[in-house]
């Protein structure tokens, strides 16, 4: 589900409406939402970057409660700015408002799903899961032939994937897809492509790139058929395909996908749109991997400027770009500047996402590796320990990020002369990689090579 842009609705709710005009006003508001929001491609960017959406409920719910949608709109606005504290307050108010409706009212599902999405995005997985489960239960009560059930299952599967619970995510995504194909029987519905996209992202996280690419291409075919080849919905798919090609070292293909996504978003949404910044950021990351640092840096800087201006200087996506620049500086041997960018990112993430968010841990791990490379073992230990502790709390024990942290801890232990401890840590790392990614994944093979060298 994506949040609706409710600023104008909120303003309308402040106007006094006579009883005689109330029915007509509701019709007017509903028409506004349908034509100006749900049907407006310029709002589809909330499906990416800023709000990693789960599609579904909003398409089925008309505006019947101005207070409810006012809270939803205020929550979405706060989220867009990265003010998650205010977003939670507003969305909890919307949830409380929704409890006035019947148990089968889809506004209740919308409120629960919105809170679940907020908690998932901010890494509060244990708080997100009950709300996702409630939406699934509610959807089950609506009947198996409705679209809500497979979509709500897909949302739950996304949570499992983020946690690194890959078997649970796989089973839940497959259940959603089977329910759709058995009961809905609309193979070219964009909502079905969202389930395929989720499966593709799961496969990518698992290192199963061929399967991921297949799911992405199936989703791309559906969205191209529905929206055409130049819609922003297509740019989403192209970015994902570009990422797969980058992971596999197919850099020329990756560049083509990223450039096409950038062209579509800049044409449809403008050069200063957050989606355009996402495309620039992805393309810059590819160029960095290829070693084209002088070309990559201006693109990173352009993405950073857009995100700061549009989203505000303290948004998590700003931190993402700062991390990208930090990686570039680290690659070019400028450790001081790299640490500066990492610390800026960490400051934003700590405030916006909290100390126990996986993104915070990723930046801490990067800082730890930077200090390890420079021989500053004391500082390296501080950040590597923090990253490992956070990942053990937030993620599945067999998540690849846990394996990476164990591997980095092993390198630190080896440099400090703790060779038995280094051996044990590296063995644990190999075990995690084998469990989550398989024996043939590059991370598994690299860790095994290091293990043999000890």
Buried (B, 14 or more C-beta within 10 A) or exposed (E): BBBBBBEBBBEBBEEEBEEEEEEEBBEEBBEBBBEBBBEEEBBBBBBBBBBBBBBBBBBBBBBBBBEBBBBBBBBBBBBBBBBBEBBBBBBBBBBEBBEEBEEEBBBBBBBBBBBBBBBBBBBBBEBBBEBBBBBBEBBBEBEEEBBBBBBBBBBBBBBBBBBBBBEBBBBBBBBBBEBBBEBBEEEEBBBBBBBBBBBBBBBBBBBBBEBBBBBBBBBBBBBBEBBEEBBBBBBBBBBBBBBBBBBBEBBEBBBBBBBBBBBBBBEBBEEEBBBBBBBBBBBBBBBBBBEBBEEBBEBBBBBBBBBBEBBBEBBBBBBBBBBBBBBBBBBBEBBEBBBBBBBBBBBBBBBBBBBBBBBBBBBBBBBBBBBBBBEBBEBBBBBBBBBBBBBBEBBBBBBBBBBBBBBBBBBBBBEBEBEEBBBBBBBBBBBBBBBBBEEEBEBBBBBBEBBEEE
